[in-house]
Amino acid sequence: MELIRKLHDSLKPKSKLIIFCDGKILYDHTQNDYFFEINDLNPLDNYSPYLSIANDNSLYIYVIEVSNLDQVLGLFMDPRNIEFVDFRYMLEFLEPRKFKLVARALILNNWKKYNKFCSICGIKNKFNHSEGAFDCNCSSQLIYPSISPCVITLIHNDNQILLGRSKFFPTNMYSTLAGFIEAGESAEEALLREIKEEVNITVTDIKYFQSQSWPFPSQLMLGYFCKYTEGEIKLNDGELEDANWFELNDLPIIPPETSISGQLIRSYILDHSKL
């Protein structure tokens, strides 16, 4: 599959659509699918030009943001089974390849939606097809999709791991700690600062795990393991409502394996079981 950023005046005959409305994605509960065929939907002529985000053997994949006033479901689409849902609802059962594509769709959909007009002069932006970016005659600056780098880390201490929870999490769900990288910081510096700010402890033995694109709203998550050194947990900055040490065999609800947080936790448990 080739990842692209192209605007087309009309939809290609061989194509599939990913459709958003007010931040929610159109989802077919019966088929467990978020791809839709053009012929199954009501006409979408008002939404040209269309943003194509991938090309899979000449099958173009488009992302479209529709108005909540429009009825996009075609005559034979059952609204009891097909509806707009929060993308987070799908995390538990999306395979990694599909998650990456939908995450890309959400990020690029927001990029197109929020860059219609020039922030300097206010006139409508043009699309630079050779660069796959928006621009304006008043400035030489190209507007590419914005990606915010973040660190996310699993703090471990032998058979225990430190997890925290936000007030926005589902009941009894805890996750690894995360935060944005500040201008001028390295990822490792950001990790040490975020841990100190959030839970007031120090760590060492920082080891890179892997990265993940995260579309809430458009982060690149850099995952790390680190070992607890010293300090008592103290919530400093108000971002967390709770943080605690948990035994590996007695964990609360943790994020799904689709997320890098869930992957960090499961990877540590698996590696620790081999010792």
C-alpha positions as CSV (number, residue, x, y, z in Angstrom):
1,M,0.0,0.0,0.0
2,E,1.4,3.4,-1.0
3,L,0.7,6.3,1.4
4,I,-0.2,9.4,-0.5
5,R,-1.7,12.9,0.1
6,K,-3.6,14.0,-3.0
7,L,-6.6,16.1,-3.7
8,H,-9.0,14.8,-6.5
9,D,-11.8,16.8,-7.9
10,S,-13.8,13.6,-8.3
11,L,-13.7,10.2,-6.6
12,K,-12.0,7.5,-8.6
13,P,-14.4,4.7,-9.7
14,K,-12.3,2.1,-7.8
15,S,-12.1,3.5,-4.3
16,K,-13.2,3.2,-0.7
17,L,-14.2,5.9,1.7
18,I,-13.4,6.5,5.4
19,I,-16.0,9.0,6.7
20,F,-15.9,11.3,9.7
21,C,-18.4,13.7,11.3
22,D,-17.6,15.9,14.3
23,G,-14.6,13.7,15.2
24,K,-16.5,10.4,15.0
25,I,-16.0,7.7,12.3
26,L,-18.7,5.9,10.4
27,Y,-18.7,2.3,11.4
28,D,-20.6,-0.8,10.3
29,H,-21.2,-2.9,13.4
30,T,-22.4,-5.9,11.4
31,Q,-19.4,-6.1,9.1
32,N,-16.9,-4.8,11.7
33,D,-15.7,-2.3,9.0
34,Y,-15.1,1.4,8.5
35,F,-14.6,1.2,4.7
36,F,-17.6,2.2,2.5
37,E,-18.2,1.9,-1.2
38,I,-19.3,5.0,-3.2
39,N,-22.3,3.3,-4.7
40,D,-23.7,2.3,-1.3
41,L,-23.8,6.0,-0.1
42,N,-25.9,9.0,-1.0
43,P,-24.1,11.4,-3.4
44,L,-21.2,13.2,-1.8
45,D,-20.7,15.9,-4.6
46,N,-20.7,18.7,-2.1
47,Y,-17.4,17.5,-0.5
48,S,-15.1,17.9,-3.5
49,P,-12.1,18.1,-3.6
50,Y,-11.5,14.7,-2.0
51,L,-8.4,13.8,0.0
52,S,-6.9,10.5,-1.0
53,I,-4.6,9.1,1.7
54,A,-3.5,5.8,0.2
55,N,-3.4,3.8,-3.0
56,D,-3.7,0.0,-2.7
57,N,-3.0,-1.5,-6.1
58,S,-5.0,1.3,-7.9
59,L,-7.7,1.2,-5.2
60,Y,-7.8,4.7,-3.8
61,I,-8.7,5.3,-0.2
62,Y,-10.3,8.7,0.6
63,V,-11.1,10.4,3.9
64,I,-14.2,12.7,3.9
65,E,-15.6,14.9,6.7
66,V,-19.4,15.2,6.3
67,S,-21.9,17.6,7.9
68,N,-24.1,16.3,10.6
69,L,-27.0,17.8,8.6
70,D,-26.4,15.5,5.7
71,Q,-27.8,12.0,5.3
72,V,-24.9,10.0,3.9
73,L,-26.3,6.5,4.3
74,G,-27.7,5.1,1.1
75,L,-31.2,3.5,0.8
76,F,-30.0,0.0,1.6
77,M,-27.8,0.9,4.6
78,D,-29.4,0.1,7.9
79,P,-28.9,3.0,10.4
80,R,-29.4,0.6,13.3
81,N,-26.1,-1.1,12.3
82,I,-24.2,1.7,10.7
83,E,-23.5,4.8,12.7
84,F,-20.9,7.4,13.7
85,V,-18.9,6.2,16.7
86,D,-15.9,7.5,18.8
87,F,-12.8,6.1,17.2
88,R,-11.6,5.0,20.6
89,Y,-14.5,2.5,20.7
90,M,-12.8,0.6,17.9
91,L,-9.3,0.3,19.5
92,E,-9.9,-3.0,21.2
93,F,-10.7,-4.9,18.0
94,L,-8.7,-3.2,15.3
95,E,-5.7,-5.1,14.0
96,P,-2.5,-3.0,13.9
97,R,-2.5,-2.5,10.1
98,K,-6.1,-1.2,10.1
99,F,-5.4,1.0,13.2
100,K,-2.5,2.7,11.3
101,L,-4.7,3.5,8.3
102,V,-7.6,4.9,10.4
103,A,-5.2,6.9,12.5
104,R,-3.7,8.3,9.4
105,A,-7.2,9.1,8.1
106,L,-8.1,11.0,11.2
107,I,-4.9,13.0,11.3
108,L,-5.1,14.0,7.7
109,N,-8.8,14.7,7.9
110,N,-8.1,17.3,10.6
111,W,-5.2,18.7,8.6
112,K,-7.4,19.3,5.6
113,K,-10.3,20.6,7.8
114,Y,-8.3,23.2,9.8
115,N,-6.1,24.5,6.9
116,K,-8.6,25.7,4.4
117,F,-7.6,29.4,4.9
118,C,-4.2,31.1,5.2
119,S,-3.4,32.1,8.8
120,I,-1.6,35.2,7.5
121,C,-3.8,36.9,4.9
122,G,-7.1,34.9,5.4
123,I,-7.6,33.9,1.8
124,K,-8.3,30.3,0.8
125,N,-5.2,28.1,0.7
126,K,-4.1,26.3,-2.5
127,F,-3.0,22.7,-2.7
128,N,0.5,22.1,-3.9
129,H,0.2,18.8,-5.7
130,S,4.0,18.2,-6.0
131,E,4.5,18.6,-2.3
132,G,1.2,17.2,-1.0
133,A,0.8,20.3,1.1
134,F,-1.2,23.5,1.4
135,D,0.3,26.9,0.6
136,C,-0.6,30.5,-0.1
137,N,0.8,33.2,-2.5
138,C,1.4,35.5,0.5
139,S,4.0,33.2,2.0
140,S,6.6,30.6,0.8
141,Q,5.8,28.4,3.8
142,L,4.2,25.0,3.0
143,I,1.6,23.6,5.4
144,Y,2.3,19.9,6.0
145,P,0.4,17.7,8.4
146,S,1.4,18.6,11.9
147,I,2.9,15.9,14.1
148,S,3.6,16.4,17.8
149,P,6.4,14.2,19.3
150,C,5.6,12.6,22.7
151,V,7.3,10.2,25.1
152,I,5.5,7.4,26.8
153,T,7.2,5.2,29.3
154,L,6.7,2.1,31.5
155,I,8.4,2.5,34.8
156,H,9.3,-0.8,36.3
157,N,10.8,-2.1,39.6
158,D,11.2,-5.9,39.3
159,N,7.7,-7.4,39.7
160,Q,6.0,-4.0,39.9
161,I,5.1,-1.4,37.3
162,L,4.0,2.2,37.9
163,L,0.7,3.1,36.2
164,G,-1.4,6.3,36.4
165,R,-4.9,7.2,35.4
166,S,-6.5,10.3,34.1
167,K,-10.0,11.4,35.2
168,F,-11.1,10.8,31.5
169,F,-10.2,7.1,31.6
170,P,-12.8,4.4,31.9
171,T,-13.4,3.1,35.4
172,N,-10.4,1.3,36.9
173,M,-8.2,1.8,33.7
174,Y,-4.6,2.7,34.3
175,S,-1.9,3.4,31.7
176,T,1.8,4.2,31.3
177,L,2.9,7.8,31.8
178,A,3.3,10.1,28.8
179,G,3.9,13.7,27.8
180,F,4.8,16.1,25.0
181,I,8.5,16.9,24.2
182,E,9.2,20.6,24.7
183,A,11.1,22.7,22.2
184,G,14.9,22.1,22.6
185,E,14.5,18.9,24.6
186,S,15.7,15.4,23.6
187,A,13.2,12.6,24.1
188,E,15.2,11.3,27.1
189,E,15.2,14.7,28.7
190,A,11.4,15.0,28.2
191,L,10.9,11.5,29.8
192,L,12.9,12.4,32.9
193,R,11.1,15.8,33.2
194,E,7.6,14.4,32.7
195,I,8.1,11.6,35.3
196,K,9.4,14.1,37.8
197,E,6.5,16.5,37.1
198,E,3.8,13.9,37.2
199,V,4.8,11.5,40.0
200,N,7.9,13.0,41.6
201,I,10.3,10.0,41.2
202,T,13.6,9.5,39.5
203,V,14.4,6.7,37.0
204,T,17.4,5.3,35.2
205,D,18.3,2.7,32.5
206,I,16.1,4.3,29.8
207,K,15.6,1.9,26.9
208,Y,13.8,2.6,23.6
209,F,10.9,0.3,22.8
210,Q,9.2,1.4,19.6
211,S,7.1,4.3,18.2
212,Q,3.4,4.7,17.2
213,S,1.4,7.3,15.4
214,W,-1.4,8.3,17.7
215,P,-4.4,10.4,16.3
216,F,-5.7,12.1,19.4
217,P,-5.1,14.5,17.9
218,S,-1.8,13.9,16.0
219,Q,1.1,12.6,18.1
220,L,4.1,10.5,17.4
221,M,4.5,8.4,20.5
222,L,8.1,7.4,21.4
223,G,7.9,4.4,23.7
224,Y,10.5,3.6,26.4
225,F,11.1,1.4,29.4
226,C,12.9,2.8,32.5
227,K,13.8,1.5,35.9
228,Y,12.7,3.1,39.1
229,T,15.5,4.6,41.2
230,E,14.1,6.5,44.2
231,G,11.3,8.7,45.5
232,E,7.7,8.4,46.7
233,I,4.8,8.9,44.4
234,K,3.4,12.4,44.6
235,L,1.0,13.8,42.1
236,N,2.5,17.2,41.2
237,D,0.9,18.8,38.1
238,G,-2.8,17.8,38.3
239,E,-2.7,15.7,35.1
240,L,-3.3,12.4,36.9
241,E,-6.0,11.7,39.4
242,D,-4.1,8.6,40.7
243,A,-0.8,6.7,40.2
244,N,0.3,3.6,41.9
245,W,2.6,0.5,41.8
246,F,0.9,-2.7,40.6
247,E,2.1,-6.3,40.8
248,L,2.4,-7.9,37.4
249,N,-0.1,-10.6,38.5
250,D,-2.6,-8.2,39.9
251,L,-3.1,-5.4,37.3
252,P,-6.0,-3.1,36.9
253,I,-7.7,-2.7,33.4
254,I,-4.9,-1.7,31.0
255,P,-5.1,-0.1,27.5
256,P,-5.7,-2.5,24.5
257,E,-2.9,-4.0,22.6
258,T,-3.6,-1.6,19.8
259,S,-2.1,1.2,21.8
260,I,1.6,1.5,22.5
261,S,0.8,1.8,26.2
262,G,-0.8,-1.6,26.1
263,Q,2.2,-3.0,24.1
264,L,4.7,-1.6,26.6
265,I,2.9,-3.3,29.5
266,R,2.4,-6.7,27.7
267,S,6.0,-6.7,26.4
268,Y,7.4,-6.2,29.9
269,I,5.1,-8.9,31.4
270,L,6.2,-11.3,28.7
271,D,9.9,-10.6,29.0
272,H,9.7,-10.7,32.8
273,S,8.0,-14.2,32.7
274,K,11.1,-15.6,30.9
275,L,13.4,-14.7,33.8
